[in-house]
Amino acid sequence: MKISPRLALLLTLPPLLWAANAVVGRMMSASVPPLALNFMRWGVALLLLLPLAWRLLANPAPLLQRWRYFAIVGFLGMGSYNALQYQALHSSSVINITLIASGLPVAMLAVGMLIFGVHPTRRQLIGAGSSLLGVVLVITRGQPSAIAEVQFVKGDLLMLLAIFCWAIYSWMLARPPASLRGDAKPDWNWAEQLAAQMLFGVIFAGAMAGIEQAFNPPPVVWGLPMALTAAFVAICPSLIAYRCWGIGVAETGPSIPAIFGNLTPIFAALMSAAMLGEWPQWYHGIAFALIAAGILVSTIGARKATG
């Protein structure tokens, strides 16, 4: 399939904005607790989205009939994944976090096989193995032979948990219940579909932020930088990135966007070096090559119909 300049831009923006989100989260780690930042992100994003999703609140019956599904995907995709990522950034580098997140194909195959009964192909297994080797290289800081003695940084473990939450979330989006398929599917636009998840995600994010505050974390440093941060994480890596990604997936299927998604560690490395002074190490380059090779091997020859 030929990729037009417009489609290339749409698929490049999400990894760029998600990398920037990781950098901003790292920069603000001393000014705002991670769960509070996650609540701000999705709370502001939901408020901005509601004018486009007003029918969801005007006629809540379709949402209430399907509340169990949206409660689970909201918890996994917004209440858990992003909260774990922001927590991980308090003890691990941006480059590590984004490279570990690139191991998502491995988590996707594992979740698909163990929970949804979808067995991977040989090509997918080879690709997942290559991606997994790249993740191991990052976690072991370039010494995979010493894996038995490796001491995981807390942020690395949190990010591993996060990608499994995202894998389950993604599979649930790809395999919705009967009430969200065919003629039974509500007549919602893209904003209403995303807002249905966000309504529950914000509830979970707010509850976890409240628990976080109960354990006396560092206070939020209010001011212009915090306001700009809240606006950025709500608009750019949330609304804009999710919308661009959705258009790209709808036009090409999931395989091509997955390749573009692996631009995130490259953007993160460049931004981290420029803004945080976190220069990439030699093993980061090898890890990225392994992860990118894994994605290419597992998706080459894939057709849109498979998505």
C-alpha positions as CSV (number, residue, x, y, z in Angstrom):
1,M,0.0,0.0,0.0
2,K,1.3,3.4,-0.9
3,I,1.6,5.8,2.0
4,S,0.6,9.4,1.1
5,P,2.4,12.4,2.7
6,R,-0.9,13.1,4.6
7,L,-1.1,9.5,6.0
8,A,2.6,9.5,6.9
9,L,2.1,12.7,8.9
10,L,-0.9,11.3,10.6
11,L,1.0,8.1,11.6
12,T,4.2,10.1,12.6
13,L,2.4,12.5,15.0
14,P,1.3,10.0,17.6
15,P,4.8,8.5,18.3
16,L,6.2,12.0,18.4
17,L,3.6,13.2,20.8
18,W,3.8,10.1,23.0
19,A,7.6,10.5,23.2
20,A,7.1,14.2,24.2
21,N,4.6,13.0,26.8
22,A,7.2,10.8,28.4
23,V,9.8,13.6,28.4
24,V,7.3,16.0,29.9
25,G,6.3,13.4,32.6
26,R,10.0,13.0,33.5
27,M,10.6,16.8,33.6
28,M,7.6,17.4,35.9
29,S,8.3,14.4,38.2
30,A,9.5,16.7,41.0
31,S,6.5,19.0,40.6
32,V,3.5,16.7,40.5
33,P,2.9,13.1,41.8
34,P,2.4,10.6,38.9
35,L,-1.2,9.6,39.7
36,A,-2.2,13.3,40.1
37,L,-0.7,14.0,36.7
38,N,-2.6,11.1,35.1
39,F,-5.9,12.4,36.6
40,M,-5.2,15.9,35.3
41,R,-4.4,14.5,31.9
42,W,-7.6,12.6,31.4
43,G,-9.8,15.0,33.4
44,V,-8.9,18.0,31.2
45,A,-9.0,15.8,28.0
46,L,-12.6,14.7,28.9
47,L,-13.7,18.3,29.5
48,L,-12.3,19.3,26.1
49,L,-13.9,16.3,24.3
50,L,-17.4,16.7,25.8
51,P,-18.6,19.4,23.4
52,L,-18.0,16.9,20.6
53,A,-19.5,14.0,22.6
54,W,-22.6,15.7,24.1
55,R,-25.0,13.1,22.8
56,L,-23.3,10.6,25.2
57,L,-24.6,12.5,28.2
58,A,-27.8,13.6,26.6
59,N,-28.8,10.0,26.0
60,P,-26.7,7.9,28.5
61,A,-28.8,4.7,28.1
62,P,-26.5,3.0,25.5
63,L,-23.5,3.7,27.7
64,L,-25.2,2.5,30.9
65,Q,-26.2,-0.7,29.2
66,R,-22.6,-1.4,28.3
67,W,-21.0,0.1,31.4
68,R,-19.1,-3.1,32.5
69,Y,-17.1,-3.2,29.2
70,F,-16.3,0.5,29.3
71,A,-15.4,0.4,32.9
72,I,-12.8,-2.3,32.2
73,V,-11.3,-0.6,29.2
74,G,-11.3,2.7,30.9
75,F,-9.5,1.2,33.9
76,L,-6.9,-0.5,31.8
77,G,-6.2,2.1,29.1
78,M,-6.5,5.3,31.0
79,G,-6.7,4.5,34.7
80,S,-3.8,2.1,34.7
81,Y,-1.4,2.3,31.7
82,N,-0.7,6.0,31.8
83,A,-0.6,6.0,35.6
84,L,2.0,3.3,35.6
85,Q,4.0,5.0,32.9
86,Y,4.1,8.3,34.9
87,Q,5.1,6.3,38.0
88,A,7.9,4.5,36.0
89,L,9.3,7.8,34.9
90,H,10.2,8.7,38.5
91,S,12.8,6.0,38.7
92,S,13.7,5.1,35.1
93,S,14.9,7.1,32.1
94,V,12.7,8.2,29.2
95,I,14.7,6.1,26.8
96,N,14.3,3.0,28.9
97,I,10.6,3.5,29.3
98,T,9.9,4.0,25.6
99,L,12.1,1.1,24.6
100,I,10.4,-1.2,27.1
101,A,7.1,-0.1,25.8
102,S,8.2,-1.2,22.3
103,G,8.1,-4.7,23.6
104,L,4.3,-4.5,23.4
105,P,4.1,-7.0,20.5
106,V,5.4,-9.7,22.9
107,A,2.7,-8.8,25.4
108,M,0.1,-8.7,22.6
109,L,0.9,-12.2,21.4
110,A,0.9,-13.5,25.0
111,V,-2.4,-12.0,25.9
112,G,-3.9,-13.0,22.6
113,M,-2.9,-16.7,23.1
114,L,-3.6,-17.0,26.9
115,I,-6.8,-15.0,27.2
116,F,-8.3,-14.9,23.7
117,G,-7.1,-18.2,22.3
118,V,-5.4,-16.6,19.2
119,H,-2.2,-18.5,18.4
120,P,0.6,-16.6,16.8
121,T,2.2,-17.5,13.5
122,R,5.9,-18.5,13.2
123,R,6.7,-15.1,11.7
124,Q,5.0,-13.4,14.7
125,L,7.0,-15.5,17.1
126,I,10.3,-14.7,15.5
127,G,9.4,-11.0,15.5
128,A,8.3,-11.1,19.1
129,G,11.5,-12.9,20.1
130,S,13.6,-10.2,18.5
131,S,11.6,-7.5,20.2
132,L,11.9,-9.3,23.5
133,L,15.7,-9.5,23.1
134,G,15.8,-5.7,22.7
135,V,13.8,-5.2,25.8
136,V,16.1,-7.6,27.8
137,L,19.1,-5.6,26.5
138,V,17.6,-2.4,27.9
139,I,16.6,-3.9,31.3
140,T,20.1,-5.5,31.7
141,R,21.8,-2.3,30.7
142,G,23.6,-4.0,27.9
143,Q,24.8,-7.1,29.7
144,P,22.2,-9.8,28.9
145,S,24.7,-12.5,30.0
146,A,24.2,-11.2,33.6
147,I,20.4,-11.5,33.4
148,A,20.4,-13.9,36.4
149,E,22.0,-11.2,38.5
150,V,20.1,-8.2,37.1
151,Q,18.4,-5.9,39.6
152,F,15.3,-4.4,38.1
153,V,14.8,-0.7,38.5
154,K,11.3,-0.1,39.9
155,G,10.4,2.0,36.8
156,D,11.3,-0.9,34.5
157,L,9.0,-3.3,36.3
158,L,6.1,-0.8,36.3
159,M,6.5,-0.2,32.6
160,L,6.4,-4.0,32.0
161,L,3.2,-4.2,33.9
162,A,1.9,-1.2,32.0
163,I,2.4,-2.8,28.6
164,F,0.4,-5.9,29.6
165,C,-2.4,-3.6,30.7
166,W,-2.3,-2.0,27.3
167,A,-2.2,-5.3,25.6
168,I,-5.4,-6.5,27.3
169,Y,-6.9,-3.1,26.6
170,S,-6.1,-3.3,22.9
171,W,-7.4,-6.9,22.6
172,M,-10.7,-5.8,24.2
173,L,-11.0,-3.0,21.7
174,A,-10.4,-5.4,18.9
175,R,-12.8,-8.0,20.3
176,P,-15.7,-5.9,21.7
177,P,-18.8,-7.6,23.0
178,A,-21.8,-8.3,20.8
179,S,-23.5,-5.2,22.0
180,L,-20.8,-3.1,20.3
181,R,-20.8,-4.9,17.0
182,G,-22.9,-4.8,13.9
183,D,-26.4,-3.4,14.1
184,A,-26.3,-3.5,18.0
185,K,-23.5,-0.9,17.9
186,P,-24.5,2.6,19.1
187,D,-24.5,5.4,16.6
188,W,-21.5,7.2,18.1
189,N,-18.9,9.3,16.5
190,W,-15.2,8.9,17.3
191,A,-15.4,11.5,20.1
192,E,-18.3,9.7,21.8
193,Q,-16.5,6.3,21.5
194,L,-13.4,7.8,23.2
195,A,-15.4,9.7,25.8
196,A,-17.2,6.5,26.8
197,Q,-13.9,5.1,27.8
198,M,-12.6,8.3,29.3
199,L,-15.7,8.8,31.6
200,F,-14.8,5.6,33.5
201,G,-11.0,6.1,33.1
202,V,-11.3,9.5,34.8
203,I,-13.2,7.9,37.7
204,F,-10.5,5.3,38.3
205,A,-7.7,7.9,37.8
206,G,-9.3,10.2,40.3
207,A,-9.7,7.5,42.8
208,M,-6.1,6.4,42.5
209,A,-4.9,10.1,42.7
210,G,-7.0,10.4,45.9
211,I,-5.3,7.3,47.4
212,E,-1.9,8.7,46.4
213,Q,-2.7,12.0,48.2
214,A,-3.7,10.1,51.3
215,F,-0.1,8.8,51.6
216,N,1.3,12.3,51.8
217,P,3.2,12.6,48.5
218,P,5.0,15.7,47.5
219,P,2.5,18.5,46.9
220,V,1.7,19.7,43.4
221,V,3.7,22.8,42.5
222,W,1.0,25.0,41.0
223,G,1.8,27.7,38.5
224,L,2.2,28.4,34.8
225,P,4.5,25.4,34.1
226,M,1.9,23.1,35.7
227,A,-1.0,24.7,33.7
228,L,1.0,24.3,30.4
229,T,1.8,20.7,31.3
230,A,-1.8,19.8,32.0
231,A,-2.9,21.4,28.8
232,F,-0.2,19.7,26.8
233,V,-0.7,16.1,28.1
234,A,-4.5,16.5,27.7
235,I,-4.5,17.8,24.2
236,C,-1.4,16.5,22.4
237,P,-0.6,12.9,23.5
238,S,-4.3,12.3,24.3
239,L,-6.8,13.9,21.9
240,I,-4.6,14.6,18.9
241,A,-2.5,11.4,19.1
242,Y,-5.5,9.2,19.6
243,R,-7.5,10.8,16.8
244,C,-4.6,10.6,14.3
245,W,-3.8,7.0,15.3
246,G,-7.5,6.1,14.8
247,I,-7.6,7.5,11.3
248,G,-4.3,5.8,10.4
249,V,-5.6,2.4,11.6
250,A,-8.9,2.8,9.9
251,E,-7.2,3.6,6.5
252,T,-4.3,1.0,6.6
253,G,-5.1,-1.6,9.3
254,P,-3.0,-2.1,12.4
255,S,0.3,-3.4,10.8
256,I,1.6,-0.2,9.2
257,P,0.8,2.0,12.2
258,A,2.7,-0.5,14.4
259,I,5.8,0.1,12.4
260,F,5.4,3.9,12.8
261,G,4.8,3.4,16.5
262,N,8.4,2.3,16.9
263,L,9.6,5.8,16.1
264,T,8.7,6.6,19.7
265,P,12.0,5.6,21.2
266,I,13.9,7.5,18.5
267,F,12.0,10.7,19.2
268,A,12.3,10.1,23.0
269,A,16.1,9.6,22.7
270,L,16.5,12.9,20.8
271,M,14.2,14.8,23.1
272,S,15.8,13.4,26.2
273,A,19.3,14.3,25.0
274,A,18.2,17.8,24.1
275,M,16.0,18.6,27.1
276,L,17.1,16.3,30.0
277,G,20.7,15.5,29.2
278,E,19.9,11.8,29.2
279,W,22.2,10.7,26.4
280,P,21.5,7.3,24.8
281,Q,23.9,4.5,25.5
282,W,25.3,2.0,23.0
283,Y,22.9,-0.7,24.0
284,H,19.9,1.6,23.3
285,G,20.7,1.7,19.6
286,I,21.1,-2.1,19.4
287,A,17.9,-2.6,21.4
288,F,15.9,-0.3,19.1
289,A,17.3,-2.1,16.0
290,L,16.2,-5.5,17.5
291,I,12.7,-4.1,18.4
292,A,12.2,-2.5,14.9
293,A,13.4,-5.7,13.2
294,G,11.0,-7.7,15.3
295,I,8.0,-5.5,14.2
296,L,9.0,-5.6,10.6
297,V,9.4,-9.4,10.6
298,S,6.1,-9.9,12.3
299,T,4.1,-7.5,10.1
300,I,5.7,-7.9,6.6
301,G,3.3,-9.2,4.1
302,A,0.4,-8.5,6.5
303,R,-2.8,-7.3,4.9
304,K,-5.3,-4.8,6.0
305,A,-7.9,-7.5,6.3
306,T,-6.0,-9.1,9.1
307,G,-6.7,-6.2,11.4
